[in-house]
Amino acid sequence: MKINKLRLRNRDLYLIIQYELFLNEDDLLDTIAQELENGVSIVQINYGHALTSEAIKITKKLRELCSIYNVLLIVNDRLDIAQIIEADGVFIDKNSFSVKVARDFLGDNYIIGTNYFEENIDFIITEQDYNIEGIPCYKSSLASNDDNKKIIYKKI
């Protein structure tokens, strides 16, 4: 997992997208493209209750967009979609399943992040100041946005 931590190095802006809050696919992709232009270096997509087929379709397009900008793509809680579209990694919420399950399913080449500490993770997102040697930590700060579609996390 050391290679995954190297892939996270110098990634300063972390964007989390809540897919269901966008009007349509074009609105989502246009917003993300604008954020990539503004220097976002990691994008995480959360699908909420979207259909799997819809989530795969949009994430394939998002994968292409992120590749153009050399931006990491993290999929929220959907190991199957992360594998299908070859995302860079997954984010595992503490209420879903263990990092071990994700690591066993995806293998060592996928970045795995959480909002809690567990063995074999590559990064943590928190509202508190964590300082764990060798593990990148991102502290939350709400981005200025009129309808709270996006949350940007800045690297500590």
Secondary structure, DSSP 4 states (H G I P E B T S, - for coil): -HHHHHHHTT--EEEEEEGGGSSSHHHHHHHHHHHHHTT--EEEEE-TT--HHHHHHHHHHHHHHHHHTT-EEEEES-HHHHHHTT-SEEEE-TTT--HHHHHHHH-TTSEEEESS--TT-SEEEESS----TTS-EEEEEPPP-TT--EEEEEE-
